[in-house]
Amino acid sequence: MKKTTLYHGSTKVIERPAFGMGNPKNDYGLGFYCTENLELAKEWASTEKSDGFANQYEINTEGLNILHLNDRPYHILNWLSILLQNRTFVLSQGLPLEAREYLLKNFLPEYEQYDLIVGYRADDSYFAFANAFLNNTISLEQLGKAMLLGKLGEQVVLKSEKAFSHLTFLDCIPVDSSLYYPKRMARDHQAREDFQNEKNLVPAADAIYMIDILRQKWTNDDPRLQPIVP
């Protein structure tokens, strides 16, 4: 039996998370989004105008079917494909739309069959990085580096009713928004600044862009694809 402590940042105390509720347009679709990092949960618990809570839980993962997107054989295009299916991207005609369809067709894992998903978190800055890759303005290598900016770490998402039944509420930790909301904004700002610095670097001669993946018809088992390592 493996027990893990999770945190969910919110403006509310959530003692009993409800299966089937929430925003279906989150990174991995409908689910209950948590982190093992208390400080990150506190940053996401508050808004500019209100304090919040880091809800603390224990989950028993024994018997759960778990998808670890940051471990082999999964890679960054698997993550991006799930993001494309769930988040709302505003894409222009031409390459970005063609890229979206190609990624969904060739790199989308069967993630909905899992009880629990562990994978990278995409806040607004990371969402912008993904959009830049689809628009062919950053390389695959730059996208991989961007995922490490801001140090958001992994998120743990409960997807099934079975996973919810394995979750136990422990505590709610009050969060002062005057302290943690600025930390959240500073993390986002630093990630964007670091990304702009990365974009300004001269790309390697053999850099791979979205258009290359399309032209060369990359498949999901291409050895050039590497896992995301948070």
Buried (B, 14 or more C-beta within 10 A) or exposed (E): EEEEEBBBBBBEEBEEBEBEEBEEEBBBBBBBBBBBBBEBBBBBBBEEEEBBBBBBBEBBBEEBEEBBBBEEEBBBBBBBBBBBBBBEBEBEEEBBEBBBEBBBEBBBBEBBEBBBBBBBBBBEBBBBBBBBBBBBEBBBBBBBBBBBBBEBBBBBBBBBEBBBEBBEBEEBBEBEBEEBBEBBEEBBEBBBEBBEEBBEEEBEEEEBBBEBBBEEEBEBEBEEBEBBEB
